[in-house]
Amino acid sequence: MCLSIPGKLIEITAELDETFRTGKVSFDGVVKEVSLTLVPEANVGDYVLVHVGAAISVIDEEEAKKTFELLKQLDELHELDDLESSD
């Protein structure tokens, strides 16, 4: 199953213009570099849904935390474990 995982945008790391940006997103302490091209409205401190290395939407903090906790309970965060071990 393909999932979008919520995380907190903690830093904008590159910005070609207002559309083509990348940033660091924290997934409960696991930090990954993601494309922000699909969410030009995202700002540091926002929560975003990330799918295959790209943030696809900005979401509410409460919803992000609920979703992340549910994914933890369902043991559906294997991709983060795999990504962390490949760094």
N, C-alpha and C positions, 0 to 999 in steps of 0.2 A: 504494500500500500504506500502511496506517495502522500506525504503530509507536509503541510506548512507549519513551521514551528515559530512560536512567538519569542521575540527577544527584544532587548532594549538597545537602541542606537546610542552608543557611548562616545563616538568620535567620527567626524567626517575626515577621511584620510586622503582623498583626492577629489578635485573638482575641475573638470575641463570647462564646464559652464554650469548653469543652474539645473540642467537635465542630467548630464553625464557625470555622476558622482559615485564614489565608493565610500564605504564606512565600516567601522568595527561595530559588531552587534554582540552583546553578551547574552548567552543562553544559560542563565543560572551559574555564571562564572566561567563557562566555556566561551571564549571570544573568537569570532570568525570575521573575516573580511567578506563583505557582500556588496553586490551592485545595488545602487539606489536609483537607477534610471527610471524604474516604474513608479517611484514614489518621490517626485520632485518636491512635494510638500513636506517631507519628513525632516525633522529637526533633531538635534542631539537631545536626548531625554525621552523621545517618542518611543513607543513600542510598535514594532513592525512584524508582519508575518513573512517568514523567509521560506522560499521553496527553491531548491536546487541552486543555492548561492545567490538568489536575487530576492530582495524585499519586494513583495507584491502588493502590500497594503499597509496603511497605518491603522492601528487598532487602539482601543481603550485599554488603559493600564490594568484595570480590574479584570477585563475579559482576557487579557494576555496572561495574567497570573493564574486565573482559573483554568485556562486551556493548558498551560504548562504543567500545572499540578495534575490535571487529569491524564496527560500524556505520561507523566512519571508513574502514576498509579497503574496505568495500562502497560507499562514497560515498553513504550513505543519510541524511546529516544536513542535507539541503536545507532542511527546515523551520526548523532553527536559523538558517541563513543568512538565510532570508526574514524570520524574526522579528527578527533583529538589525538588518537594514536598515530595518525599519519603526519602530524605536524612535526 
